[in-house]
């Protein structure tokens, strides 16, 4: 600011401060949903030292604050990818065709709990859970059915699977292979982010060390054989859902990302061979501007670290490409139609934050898996943003806002503070073992709950604007109990029909490979090809790797 | 002085969503109850065993995976088999209204849905189970 302009600014600011202070303000909580304070007004003083080229640059240019691609939504919209799965593979295949027919542009598989935890549907621990909160997958046979009539060379598929990610990837690749689609033609993502399982989502199988080895095996295999595959979707979503603040989501997710990069480098891989296939997954929570700043900060932090700390030379290694899902934990069972509105605001923040793909939650998700109507409205919400609101016309439209730039910087600084604390604890795995992340998240969750109960935070329809004797008036999806019986019979039939000698030989090879330092992916693919089940593969690996136990703390 | 109410907060089944369970555990503890948390991925057998061993008055089950119609009745049956049918069961999670009615008619004392104020849970337990202690 020139000298004259500066004194005019200071005079104006003092006057405004006096006016502001002389007026009464409402007794309302003006902090963010993460309990971060926000000033009533932002001005040039909040972004002192701001340097356009250093702090923002241009879209597609380092440090990518304004977006990872030069064209952003002028080139193509984000992928509209609804996370979906229930019942049997046949049931879910029907839903996929429905979504694709309604304009969805990518697939995202939700698995049931037994699949996520590595149990076949006829295992005693699967009882009551088969096909309940996702689709039941036991073997290659189910994945063949799941993608029946869908061209795996054209569509990309994201699979929310972690501890057994290598196995589900193998089932997917083998499905393509049987139809003549080459591995290098198939694109998609496996979540494969075991660190956030220990931290927040809690669907682990093996202890951290062998889990990290499986992940580096997948990274090495895919960089050679499946180059279009995103090998890890480093996820803040679940950290946030478990109750973290925005800063914690940002910091813990990126810390996990650094840990994977370090593991890859330790395993002898060249950072530029695997880093371009790392992607991220963030939550879109309620606090509109805080969320937008979070996405912008994530891109800047990642780019700096990858270039300056890990020495990545390939600019693609510097990109924090991410998927976003609106916040399930923000939805209410009360007046569920209001969730359509919440989701729309959240989705808008993700788009203004430059997301690469998006899932919008359905209004009924606090009650059950989404009905067809609810999921259609959720998808339409994205189409409305893309085609009606005009927000896609210009890239990173909020850049230069004093508030947004100040928040972006603040989130970056607070994340850096967390990185230091994690380093002091000896890194991510040590911090997990010490319960650090779990306690931080648990504390934030409880603080938020108390703020709601004290009515400092208002949740519409829950602690204010309630309806007396509310009756839920939307149709809910029901899972037929027959599903479990059918799926149990189906997996038994797979075992009865296959070449069991061959299956046993492949499982024995897997056990040998697990005990050696060989890459596990080729032998897991061989197990998949001869219809070994997921549960059999996991049990074999458990014999070598053991199982993780978390001490129960609250 | 009356014995503190003892509560076991349990996560049956495979689902790992423990935010609600931990928030409720903290709220009950802050309200002066003795709270034991099982940790994750518990079988019905493990939960029934813990409930008996810890001599609790109430078991709070948190389940978000849709397996509630299997898990609740099984745990109650196991408690009865162990001669501990007097231990009260409450629960919460993603449970449709229709199933809430069914569970309560099977003898589950109360199912608390999403958005429940933790003070409501504290009050319910204090009012209904104080004399069980």
Interface residues (C-beta under 8 A of the other chain):
Chain A: X113 X114 X116 X117 X119 X125 X126 X127 X128 X129 X132 X133 X197 X201 X202 X203 X241 X242 X243 X329 X332 X333 X334 X366 X367 X368 X369 X442 X445 X446 X449 X453 X459 X461 X462 X463 X472 X476 X479 X550 X551 X552 X553 X554
Chain B: X9 X13 X14 X15 X16 X17 X18 X19 X21 X22 X23 X25 X26 X27 X35 X37 X38 X39 X40 X41 X43 X64 X65 X66 X67 X69 X70 X71 X94 X96 X97 X113 X114 X115 X117 X118 X119
